[in-house]
Amino acid sequence: MDDMISRRKVEIFKALAHPVRLRISEELLRREMCVCDITELFSFDRTTISKHLAVLKSAGVIKDRKEGLFVFYSLDLKCLGMMMGCINNSIENELRDHLSSLELGKA
């Protein structure tokens, strides 16, 4: 059981480890989007974006629904928002501390 959980965690983190997939996930934190809207965020063709979406979906990060000819994507990993907030706060604190130490060095 623990091995299965560890493997799934690795799969999720690998899916999020690519800059394009991370950005897609962050955009989907805000709202559901169709492939056409997601494609507009990048300078890649729809096929490339679809491959990234497939990786995220396979890892359980996102889910899709079809509406006519359109496919809409939304976040399926609901805890991602909290995790991203925690990471963002940690990075911001680290940067603030670094800037403070630089300013102290100038004094």
C-alpha positions, 0 to 999 in steps of 0.5 A: 500500500505504501509503495502504491501511494509513493508511486502515485505521488511520484507520478503527480510530481513528475507531471507537475515538474514541466513548466508548461504543465505547471502553468496549465495547472496554475491556470486551471486553479482559477477556472475551467478552460477549453483546449483552445483557451489553454493553447492561447497561453503558449506558443505551441500548437494544439497537439503539443498542448494536448500531450501535456494535458494527457500527462496531467490527466493520466496523473490525476491532476486534471479532468475533462468534460466534453461539451459538443465539439469542445473539451473543457479541463478543470483541476481534479487534484483539489489540494493543489491550490493549498500546496501551491500557496504554501510553496509560493509563500515559502519562496516569497519568504526566502526572497524577502530574507535574501533581499534583507540580507543584501540590504544589511550588507550594504549598510 
